[in-house]
Amino acid sequence: MEKQIVLTKESYDAKVKELELLKTVSRDEIAERIKVARSFGDLSENSEYDEAMNEQAKLEAKIARLENEIRNAHILDEGNLNTETVHPGSKVKVENVETAKVTEYLILGPSESNPSAGVISDQSPVGKALIGSSKGEVVDVQLPTGKVLKLKVLAITR
């Protein structure tokens, strides 16, 4: 069974729109490039044809990825999110127990993560550790380096 991908409604709609564009306009453009490149003759030494075929392969891979994300999407109903425990869609304010540094995260699915903007994946080490925790709880985050990070949950909001 495929993993559910947590998306906001806006992100889901953007992915559906992008997929439609790729399946129509982009596919047609590449098909035309392949047709033109074929008209140049010998395909064994035709760099335009090779390039167009590579672009087509990349496009089809992107279409497959988007279709998979849309098929497995779990759209957050932000009106139904509780603030008792951390779950995908939660905004969480945490304090590093060791350094006393306070950080705020929004926890979403992997395709929406943007750590530099404070949006982390529910599949990341920090996201996984925080899921299910409550305000006041201290969670241990097992980092890929082997180090354990202790985070205290200060607040959970929508």
C-alpha positions, 0 to 999 in steps of 0.5 A: 500500500502506498503512503498517504501524502498530506497536502493542503487544498491549495497544493492539491489544486496546484498539482492537479492544474500542473498535471493537466498542463503537462498532459496536454500542452507539454506532451503536444510540444514534445511530440512536435519536437520529436516529429520535427527531429525525425524529419532530419533523417538518420536517427542514429546521429540525430542529437535533436531527436535524442534530446527530444526523446530525453525530454519526453522521458523526463516529462512522463516521469514527472507526470507519473510522480504527480499522478501518484501524489494526487492518487495518494493525497490526503487533503487536510481539512484545516477546520477539523484539526485539533490542537491537543496532539501533533499531526500533519497540518499542525503548527508546533512551537518547540524548544531545544532542551539543550540549547533553549532555542525555540523553533516553530514548524508546520508539519506537512507531507514530503512534497510540501516540505520547505525546511528553510521556511519552517515547513517540515515533512511528517516523514522527516526525523523531527516530523516523525518524532513530533507526530502524536506528541502533546503540549509539554511533552519532551520528545527524542529525535533520532538524527541521521548522525546518530545524535539524539535531539530533545525537543519540548513541545511548547504549543500546538496550533492550526 
